[in-house]
Amino acid sequence: MLLRKLMAALCPLALCAVVCTLFKWLDGWLGSSHFWAFALKGALLGAALALTLPIAGIRARTNGLAGWLLFGAGLLAATLLYQYLESTGAVHVPLLKAFLSFNGQVVLVEGAAAGYLTTTGLLYRRR
């Protein structure tokens, strides 16, 4: 019983340490203000958040919504791709530019949501 409690407490902390190390490595590799650095950091953060409970030993049952989670992740990935193309000047749609922001923090949050939805959708799909 003590081992399960230690696993539930220490595994998410170890995951946090690994993600922080990856963030530091990505800053050195891509630069801290690059578009893809924000998107990758967000995806890593979302995947780590989705893996926190399974790594701690807590399991959930499949509810049949994995396809919708993956669909939402695909929409967010398309949004991130459009934001990247807009920031490089390859595409310009004034109507979409009115709705979407190109701030690095927004890209980080969108990447986190996409990473979370993708990881959760893959973990809880029907087998």
Phi, psi and chi 1 to 4 in degrees:
 res  aa     phi    psi   chi1   chi2   chi3   chi4
   1 MET       -  -39.1 -173.1   57.8  127.1      -
   2 LEU   -64.4  -38.6  177.2   64.9      -      -
   3 LEU   -63.7  -39.6 -173.5   59.2      -      -
   4 ARG   -65.3  -38.9  -73.9 -170.3   73.3  164.1
   5 LYS   -69.0  -38.2  -71.6 -179.6 -179.1  179.1
   6 LEU   -66.0  -39.8  -78.0  174.4      -      -
   7 MET   -64.1  -41.4 -173.1  173.8  119.9      -
   8 ALA   -66.1  -27.8      -      -      -      -
   9 ALA   -91.3  -40.1      -      -      -      -
  10 LEU   -89.4  -31.8  -64.0  179.2      -      -
  11 CYS   -63.6  -44.5  -75.4      -      -      -
  12 PRO   -63.8  -33.4  -26.8   36.0      -      -
  13 LEU   -66.5  -40.0  -70.5  174.2      -      -
  14 ALA   -65.5  -39.0      -      -      -      -
  15 LEU   -62.3  -40.4 -179.5   65.2      -      -
  16 CYS   -62.5  -41.7 -179.3      -      -      -
  17 ALA   -64.2  -39.9      -      -      -      -
  18 VAL   -65.4  -42.7  167.9      -      -      -
  19 VAL   -65.6  -41.0  168.6      -      -      -
  20 CYS   -62.7  -39.0  -71.6      -      -      -
  21 THR   -65.3  -42.2  -55.8      -      -      -
  22 LEU   -64.2  -37.0  -75.6  173.7      -      -
  23 PHE   -62.5  -44.0  -84.1   17.9      -      -
  24 LYS   -63.2  -41.9 -168.3   99.5  165.8  140.3
  25 TRP   -64.9  -41.9  179.3   72.8      -      -
  26 LEU   -65.2  -35.9  -79.9  174.3      -      -
  27 ASP   -61.7  -39.4  -79.7  -16.0      -      -
  28 GLY   -74.2  -31.7      -      -      -      -
  29 TRP   -82.9  -48.0 -173.5   50.1      -      -
  30 LEU  -102.3  -17.2  -69.2  174.3      -      -
  31 GLY    93.1  149.5      -      -      -      -
  32 SER   -80.1  -11.8   61.0      -      -      -
  33 SER  -116.9   14.4   62.7      -      -      -
  34 HIS   -79.3  145.9 -166.7  -91.9      -      -
  35 PHE   -57.7  -48.2 -179.2   88.2      -      -
  36 TRP   -70.3  -23.9  -68.9  114.2      -      -
  37 ALA   -65.2  -43.8      -      -      -      -
  38 PHE   -64.3  -42.9  -75.4  116.5      -      -
  39 ALA   -65.8  -43.4      -      -      -      -
  40 LEU   -68.0  -40.1  -77.0  173.4      -      -
  41 LYS   -61.9  -41.8  -75.9 -178.5 -165.7  178.3
  42 GLY   -63.6  -43.7      -      -      -      -
  43 ALA   -63.2  -41.4      -      -      -      -
  44 LEU   -63.7  -42.3  -77.4  172.1      -      -
  45 LEU   -63.8  -44.3 -173.0   63.8      -      -
  46 GLY   -65.3  -41.5      -      -      -      -
  47 ALA   -64.9  -40.3      -      -      -      -
  48 ALA   -64.5  -39.3      -      -      -      -
  49 LEU   -65.0  -40.6 -175.2   61.3      -      -
  50 ALA   -69.3  -29.7      -      -      -      -
  51 LEU   -86.6   -7.3  -71.7  173.7      -      -
  52 THR   -59.3  -49.8  -59.5      -      -      -
  53 LEU   -70.3  -45.1  -68.5  177.2      -      -
  54 PRO   -62.1  -36.1  -25.0   33.4      -      -
  55 ILE   -68.0  -31.0  -76.5  178.5      -      -
  56 ALA   -76.0   -5.8      -      -      -      -
  57 GLY    97.6    8.3      -      -      -      -
  58 ILE   -96.6  123.9  -60.5  168.2      -      -
  59 ARG  -109.4  151.4  -58.0  -76.5 -178.4 -120.4
  60 ALA  -125.7  155.4      -      -      -      -
  61 ARG   -89.8  155.0  -62.6 -177.3   66.9 -176.6
  62 THR   -69.7  135.3  -59.0      -      -      -
  63 ASN  -114.0    2.8   57.8    9.5      -      -
  64 GLY    83.7    7.2      -      -      -      -
  65 LEU  -102.4   10.4  -63.4  175.1      -      -
  66 ALA   -60.7  -37.6      -      -      -      -
  67 GLY   -62.0  -40.4      -      -      -      -
  68 TRP   -68.9  -35.9  -72.6  104.8      -      -
  69 LEU   -63.6  -43.1  -66.8  172.2      -      -
  70 LEU   -68.2  -33.6  -66.0  173.4      -      -
  71 PHE   -63.7  -44.6  178.1   72.9      -      -
  72 GLY   -62.4  -39.3      -      -      -      -
  73 ALA   -64.9  -37.2      -      -      -      -
  74 GLY   -65.7  -39.3      -      -      -      -
  75 LEU   -63.8  -41.0  -74.8  176.5      -      -
  76 LEU   -66.7  -36.9  -78.9  169.6      -      -
  77 ALA   -65.3  -39.5      -      -      -      -
  78 ALA   -64.8  -38.3      -      -      -      -
  79 THR   -64.0  -43.1  -58.4      -      -      -
  80 LEU   -63.9  -40.1  -76.7  167.9      -      -
  81 LEU   -63.6  -43.2  179.7   65.0      -      -
  82 TYR   -62.2  -42.7  167.9   74.1      -      -
  83 GLN   -62.1  -38.6  -73.7  173.7  -33.5      -
  84 TYR   -65.9  -46.4  175.2   70.7      -      -
  85 LEU   -64.0  -35.5  -68.3  174.2      -      -
  86 GLU   -68.2  -38.3  179.9   76.0   40.0      -
  87 SER   -71.1  -26.6   68.5      -      -      -
  88 THR   -86.7  -11.7   59.4      -      -      -
  89 GLY    89.5    8.7      -      -      -      -
  90 ALA   -75.9  -29.8      -      -      -      -
  91 VAL  -132.6  144.3  174.9      -      -      -
  92 HIS  -143.7  109.3 -179.4   68.8      -      -
  93 VAL  -122.8  105.0  179.9      -      -      -
  94 PRO   -59.4  -35.4  -21.7   30.3      -      -
  95 LEU   -65.2  -43.6 -178.6   64.0      -      -
  96 LEU   -69.8  -32.7  -72.0  177.7      -      -
  97 LYS   -65.2  -26.8 -165.9  170.7 -177.2  174.5
  98 ALA   -70.4  -26.7      -      -      -      -
  99 PHE   -96.9  -30.0  -68.8  107.2      -      -
 100 LEU  -103.6  144.7  -61.8  174.1      -      -
 101 SER  -106.3  153.0  173.4      -      -      -
 102 PHE  -114.9   20.4  -57.1  103.4      -      -
 103 ASN   -70.5  146.6 -167.9   -8.2      -      -
 104 GLY   -63.0  -35.8      -      -      -      -
 105 GLN   -68.2  -34.7  -71.2   84.5    5.3      -
 106 VAL   -66.5  -42.1  172.3      -      -      -
 107 VAL   -63.2  -39.3  172.9      -      -      -
 108 LEU   -61.8  -45.3 -179.6   75.3      -      -
 109 VAL   -67.5  -41.6  170.0      -      -      -
 110 GLU   -63.6  -40.5  -72.0  171.6  -11.1      -
 111 GLY   -64.0  -38.3      -      -      -      -
 112 ALA   -65.0  -43.0      -      -      -      -
 113 ALA   -65.1  -41.0      -      -      -      -
 114 ALA   -65.2  -42.5      -      -      -      -
 115 GLY   -63.9  -40.8      -      -      -      -
 116 TYR   -64.7  -47.7  179.6   82.2      -      -
 117 LEU   -64.2  -40.6  -70.2  173.0      -      -
 118 THR   -64.9  -48.2  -58.1      -      -      -
 119 THR   -64.4  -44.1  -54.4      -      -      -
 120 THR   -65.3  -41.7  -55.8      -      -      -
 121 GLY   -62.5  -38.4      -      -      -      -
 122 LEU   -74.0  -34.4  -68.9  175.6      -      -
 123 LEU   -70.3  -36.5  -76.0  175.9      -      -
 124 TYR  -108.8   23.5  -60.9  131.1      -      -
 125 ARG   -76.9  157.8   68.9 -178.6 -171.3  -85.0
 126 ARG   -72.4  140.1  -70.0 -176.8 -167.8 -129.1
 127 ARG  -111.4      -  -65.5 -175.7  174.8  116.3
